Amino acid sequence: MASFATACMFTAIRPQGDGSFVADVVCSHEGEDYKTDATMRLEKLPDADAFTISDEGLGVWGTVERCN
């Protein structure tokens, strides 16, 4: 059985004119020593206090809500 995890940290966040954000991220990869740079998009959900996070290929990573 194999598993793979990626953890990314935001290094810069830029607002876009449509209410979304573009974030520069640095990602670590499970079992690897290298890190990669990437760009992610954060889009506000219309009926919730939450955002979807998508990678450069527009694959959705998930939804995040406001921290309490």
Secondary structure by P-SEA (a helix, b strand, c coil): cbbbbbbbbbcbbbbccccbbbbbbccccccccbbbbbbbbbbbcccccbbbbbcccccccccccccc
